[in-house]
Amino acid sequence: MSDWSDADLLAFLDESLPADTMAAIEDACRDNQELLRRLAAVRGREDAGLHTIGAIWRRHRLSCPERQQLGQYLLGVLDDDSAAYVRFHIERIGCRRCQANLSDLQSRQQDAAGSAEVRRTRYFQTSAGYLRKRS
């Protein structure tokens, strides 16, 4: 696809597009000098302070849930509407930053579960000699 909008190019520069779209734009940039010039112009306008409401919204990630809310989503304690929005944001919008945050929270949750099991085993092993059988 060669007719990328300026919003697409800006999202590409901000690395906020889905991975397949990012790859397609990057591939197109290799062979298309006009696209590279447009990309430079988009970045130049952004650096010059010519901001749109959409650009400000994307830059400050106003639609992204906070990390705490992602953790609550992972634990399944969000209300239905909030959980539906987070699921939409992660799965349909494909926000890579939020996907990375959620992945990090999942790995921390798994690490914590593993640590708890190790602690439980150690407690049992260190207290085994102190337990008495009931008669």
Backbone as CSV, one residue per row, in Angstrom:
resi,resn,N_x,N_y,N_z,CA_x,CA_y,CA_z,C_x,C_y,C_z
1,MET,0.854,-1.190,0.000,0.000,0.000,0.000,0.886,1.234,0.000
2,SER,0.677,2.143,-0.946,1.544,3.312,-1.032,0.834,4.602,-0.646
3,ASP,-0.463,4.572,-0.471,-1.183,5.801,-0.147,-1.463,5.889,1.350
4,TRP,-0.401,5.956,2.122,-0.519,6.095,3.574,-0.879,7.531,3.885
5,SER,-1.750,7.722,4.868,-2.108,9.079,5.293,-1.003,9.621,6.199
6,ASP,-1.042,10.933,6.401,-0.065,11.539,7.306,-0.240,10.990,8.723
7,ALA,-1.479,10.700,9.099,-1.733,10.119,10.427,-1.086,8.738,10.535
8,ASP,-1.158,7.957,9.442,-0.498,6.639,9.432,1.008,6.797,9.602
9,LEU,1.568,7.750,8.877,3.021,7.951,8.944,3.450,8.429,10.330
10,LEU,2.660,9.299,10.918,2.971,9.767,12.268,2.867,8.624,13.268
11,ALA,1.840,7.803,13.128,1.698,6.639,14.010,2.861,5.680,13.798
12,PHE,3.338,5.564,12.564,4.516,4.737,12.286,5.727,5.275,13.040
13,LEU,5.927,6.586,12.976,7.059,7.201,13.674,6.945,7.052,15.189
14,ASP,5.719,7.042,15.689,5.493,6.875,17.124,5.441,5.412,17.539
15,GLU,5.601,4.514,16.554,5.557,3.066,16.794,4.264,2.642,17.484
16,SER,3.153,3.177,16.985,1.881,2.853,17.618,0.923,2.128,16.676
17,LEU,1.447,1.581,15.599,0.638,0.795,14.670,0.839,-0.690,14.938
18,PRO,-0.091,-1.506,14.480,0.123,-2.958,14.592,1.396,-3.364,13.847
19,ALA,2.005,-4.439,14.276,3.305,-4.857,13.743,3.272,-5.079,12.231
20,ASP,2.203,-5.658,11.695,2.158,-5.908,10.249,2.084,-4.610,9.449
21,THR,1.378,-3.625,9.977,1.303,-2.321,9.301,2.646,-1.610,9.400
22,MET,3.292,-1.688,10.540,4.627,-1.096,10.700,5.590,-1.692,9.675
23,ALA,5.546,-3.018,9.529,6.438,-3.700,8.587,6.133,-3.282,7.149
24,ALA,4.852,-3.129,6.817,4.475,-2.737,5.457,4.975,-1.328,5.130
25,ILE,4.834,-0.400,6.067,5.312,0.962,5.829,6.830,0.971,5.724
26,GLU,7.491,0.250,6.609,8.959,0.192,6.552,9.421,-0.386,5.219
27,ASP,8.767,-1.430,4.762,9.116,-2.040,3.478,8.891,-1.058,2.336
28,ALA,7.768,-0.320,2.377,7.472,0.657,1.334,8.488,1.788,1.327
29,CYS,8.999,2.163,2.487,9.981,3.246,2.579,11.297,2.887,1.892
30,ARG,11.595,1.627,1.807,12.864,1.202,1.195,12.931,1.522,-0.285
31,ASP,11.778,1.487,-0.949,11.761,1.666,-2.402,11.109,2.965,-2.857
32,ASN,10.571,3.746,-1.942,9.762,4.886,-2.331,10.329,6.172,-1.723
33,GLN,11.078,6.919,-2.537,11.697,8.160,-2.063,10.655,9.212,-1.697
34,GLU,9.545,9.244,-2.421,8.481,10.202,-2.118,7.898,9.926,-0.733
35,LEU,7.720,8.662,-0.404,7.215,8.297,0.921,8.206,8.717,2.005
36,LEU,9.485,8.559,1.738,10.507,9.004,2.704,10.459,10.514,2.896
37,ARG,10.239,11.266,1.810,10.127,12.735,1.933,8.892,13.106,2.762
38,ARG,7.770,12.416,2.499,6.554,12.678,3.284,6.772,12.353,4.754
39,LEU,7.478,11.262,5.003,7.781,10.863,6.375,8.607,11.947,7.076
40,ALA,9.598,12.484,6.364,10.424,13.562,6.921,9.591,14.821,7.154
41,ALA,8.667,15.120,6.237,7.821,16.309,6.385,6.888,16.167,7.588
42,VAL,6.331,14.969,7.756,5.449,14.722,8.903,6.218,14.917,10.206
43,ARG,7.416,14.365,10.274,8.250,14.513,11.480,8.621,15.977,11.687
44,GLY,8.923,16.673,10.608,9.275,18.089,10.712,8.134,18.924,11.262
45,ARG,6.913,18.680,10.784,5.752,19.418,11.302,5.557,19.126,12.782
46,GLU,5.748,17.883,13.137,5.593,17.476,14.549,6.637,18.188,15.414
47,ASP,7.878,18.215,14.939,8.961,18.861,15.691,8.804,20.376,15.736
48,ALA,8.147,20.936,14.716,7.972,22.393,14.658,6.846,22.868,15.561
49,GLY,6.110,21.961,16.139,5.054,22.350,17.059,3.697,22.488,16.415
50,LEU,3.533,21.968,15.197,2.231,22.000,14.541,1.471,20.752,14.965
51,HIS,0.699,20.883,16.020,0.049,19.731,16.627,-1.447,19.729,16.359
52,THR,-1.961,18.545,16.139,-3.407,18.378,16.017,-3.909,17.758,17.315
53,ILE,-5.214,17.810,17.510,-5.793,17.181,18.705,-5.482,15.688,18.695
54,GLY,-5.591,15.067,17.502,-5.291,13.641,17.394,-3.851,13.329,17.762
55,ALA,-2.925,14.181,17.326,-1.511,13.968,17.643,-1.259,14.079,19.140
56,ILE,-1.869,15.063,19.764,-1.715,15.232,21.214,-2.308,14.024,21.934
57,TRP,-3.469,13.578,21.487,-4.140,12.414,22.070,-3.233,11.184,21.986
58,ARG,-2.655,10.952,20.800,-1.780,9.784,20.615,-0.487,9.913,21.421
59,ARG,0.116,11.092,21.405,1.398,11.281,22.078,1.280,11.038,23.582
60,HIS,0.188,11.501,24.156,0.006,11.343,25.598,-0.761,10.068,25.956
61,ARG,-1.080,9.291,24.928,-1.741,7.993,25.084,-2.972,8.096,25.997
62,LEU,-3.823,9.044,25.678,-4.997,9.301,26.507,-6.008,8.159,26.482
63,SER,-5.968,7.328,25.437,-6.917,6.216,25.375,-6.363,4.949,26.018
64,CYS,-5.104,4.961,26.403,-4.499,3.772,27.022,-4.927,3.645,28.484
65,PRO,-5.304,2.434,28.891,-5.585,2.229,30.318,-4.293,2.334,31.131
66,GLU,-4.419,2.744,32.364,-3.247,2.818,33.236,-2.783,1.412,33.591
67,ARG,-1.538,1.292,34.000,-0.970,-0.012,34.338,-1.774,-0.693,35.455
68,GLN,-2.217,0.089,36.417,-3.019,-0.464,37.507,-4.311,-1.081,36.959
69,GLN,-4.920,-0.407,35.996,-6.145,-0.928,35.399,-5.854,-2.211,34.607
70,LEU,-4.705,-2.276,33.947,-4.318,-3.507,33.247,-4.142,-4.656,34.238
71,GLY,-3.564,-4.355,35.403,-3.410,-5.368,36.443,-4.756,-5.859,36.948
72,GLN,-5.690,-4.937,37.117,-7.031,-5.318,37.552,-7.721,-6.160,36.493
73,TYR,-7.489,-5.839,35.231,-8.031,-6.637,34.120,-7.486,-8.055,34.178
74,LEU,-6.191,-8.155,34.403,-5.533,-9.455,34.485,-6.090,-10.279,35.645
75,LEU,-6.387,-9.635,36.739,-6.943,-10.334,37.903,-8.438,-10.617,37.761
76,GLY,-9.070,-10.003,36.752,-10.499,-10.226,36.528,-11.397,-9.486,37.490
77,VAL,-10.945,-8.346,38.014,-11.747,-7.617,38.997,-12.350,-6.326,38.441
78,LEU,-12.143,-6.047,37.159,-12.742,-4.850,36.561,-14.227,-5.080,36.302
79,ASP,-14.997,-3.998,36.341,-16.407,-4.118,35.966,-16.478,-4.466,34.476
80,ASP,-17.620,-4.946,34.034,-17.769,-5.460,32.669,-17.427,-4.429,31.590
81,ASP,-17.877,-3.183,31.766,-17.610,-2.155,30.755,-16.119,-1.841,30.652
82,SER,-15.461,-1.700,31.791,-14.026,-1.407,31.789,-13.232,-2.571,31.205
83,ALA,-13.601,-3.788,31.574,-12.908,-4.971,31.041,-13.101,-5.066,29.534
84,ALA,-14.300,-4.742,29.054,-14.566,-4.775,27.610,-13.706,-3.737,26.890
85,TYR,-13.540,-2.548,27.487,-12.703,-1.526,26.863,-11.245,-1.968,26.821
86,VAL,-10.735,-2.504,27.911,-9.338,-2.950,27.934,-9.133,-4.051,26.901
87,ARG,-10.054,-5.002,26.836,-9.957,-6.091,25.860,-9.959,-5.526,24.433
88,PHE,-10.850,-4.567,24.162,-10.912,-3.911,22.852,-9.592,-3.214,22.544
89,HIS,-9.070,-2.473,23.504,-7.832,-1.715,23.321,-6.646,-2.644,23.037
90,ILE,-6.586,-3.747,23.759,-5.479,-4.691,23.601,-5.634,-5.521,22.325
91,GLU,-6.816,-6.102,22.133,-7.001,-7.064,21.049,-7.347,-6.416,19.707
92,ARG,-8.266,-5.466,19.697,-8.719,-4.885,18.424,-7.840,-3.730,17.976
93,ILE,-7.559,-2.807,18.886,-6.700,-1.674,18.540,-5.262,-2.159,18.398
94,GLY,-4.884,-3.115,19.236,-3.542,-3.686,19.151,-2.460,-2.762,19.682
95,CYS,-2.775,-2.003,20.704,-1.794,-1.078,21.288,-0.603,-1.876,21.805
96,ARG,0.525,-1.680,21.167,1.706,-2.469,21.522,2.242,-2.111,22.900
97,ARG,2.126,-0.869,23.288,2.608,-0.475,24.617,1.785,-1.158,25.701
98,CYS,0.468,-1.171,25.539,-0.387,-1.825,26.531,-0.233,-3.341,26.485
99,GLN,-0.019,-3.899,25.300,0.235,-5.334,25.197,1.520,-5.696,25.944
100,ALA,2.549,-4.862,25.809,3.807,-5.109,26.513,3.615,-4.986,28.020
101,ASN,2.851,-3.982,28.461,2.566,-3.829,29.893,1.823,-5.036,30.432
102,LEU,0.819,-5.491,29.687,0.036,-6.650,30.125,0.901,-7.902,30.173
103,SER,1.765,-8.066,29.186,2.673,-9.209,29.169,3.618,-9.180,30.368
104,ASP,4.125,-7.996,30.691,5.006,-7.851,31.852,4.259,-8.195,33.139
105,LEU,3.041,-7.711,33.262,2.241,-8.019,34.456,1.960,-9.516,34.560
106,GLN,1.691,-10.162,33.426,1.448,-11.609,33.434,2.690,-12.371,33.885
107,SER,3.855,-11.974,33.393,5.078,-12.680,33.796,5.391,-12.444,35.270
108,ARG,5.119,-11.244,35.757,5.318,-10.974,37.192,4.357,-11.795,38.038
109,GLN,3.122,-11.950,37.550,2.131,-12.749,38.270,2.587,-14.215,38.325
110,GLN,3.114,-14.721,37.226,3.599,-16.102,37.196,4.812,-16.275,38.102
111,ASP,5.713,-15.287,38.095,6.882,-15.341,38.978,6.462,-15.344,40.435
112,ALA,5.473,-14.520,40.764,4.990,-14.446,42.151,4.366,-15.772,42.568
113,ALA,3.617,-16.398,41.661,2.995,-17.687,41.977,4.068,-18.744,42.217
114,GLY,5.120,-18.725,41.403,6.217,-19.667,41.583,6.951,-19.434,42.886
115,SER,7.150,-18.174,43.250,7.829,-17.837,44.502,7.022,-18.298,45.706
116,ALA,5.714,-18.152,45.631,4.860,-18.581,46.738,4.966,-20.084,46.947
117,GLU,5.019,-20.836,45.868,5.142,-22.292,45.969,6.489,-22.682,46.578
118,VAL,7.551,-21.993,46.189,8.884,-22.254,46.757,8.887,-21.949,48.252
119,ARG,8.285,-20.817,48.638,8.204,-20.464,50.066,7.417,-21.507,50.836
120,ARG,6.304,-21.943,50.309,5.469,-22.937,50.967,6.254,-24.235,51.190
121,THR,6.997,-24.645,50.175,7.805,-25.864,50.278,8.877,-25.698,51.343
122,ARG,9.549,-24.554,51.361,10.597,-24.320,52.366,10.020,-24.326,53.774
123,TYR,8.874,-23.668,53.957,8.244,-23.655,55.280,7.937,-25.070,55.737
124,PHE,7.415,-25.861,54.841,7.077,-27.235,55.189,8.337,-28.022,55.553
125,GLN,9.390,-27.869,54.740,10.619,-28.618,54.987,11.282,-28.199,56.297
126,THR,11.256,-26.915,56.612,11.923,-26.462,57.836,11.100,-26.736,59.083
127,SER,9.813,-26.942,58.926,8.983,-27.188,60.105,8.584,-28.655,60.248
128,ALA,9.024,-29.513,59.348,8.598,-30.918,59.369,8.995,-31.616,60.667
129,GLY,10.139,-31.324,61.203,10.580,-31.977,62.429,9.857,-31.480,63.667
130,TYR,9.187,-30.337,63.579,8.511,-29.750,64.726,7.032,-30.147,64.827
131,LEU,6.520,-30.756,63.810,5.121,-31.145,63.820,4.955,-32.459,64.569
132,ARG,3.926,-32.546,65.348,3.655,-33.774,66.107,2.465,-34.494,65.521
133,LYS,2.507,-35.797,65.631,1.354,-36.585,65.215,0.327,-36.538,66.322
134,ARG,-0.923,-36.461,65.940,-2.002,-36.501,66.920,-2.293,-37.932,67.255
135,SER,-2.530,-38.189,68.496,-2.830,-39.557,68.928,-4.282,-39.836,68.921
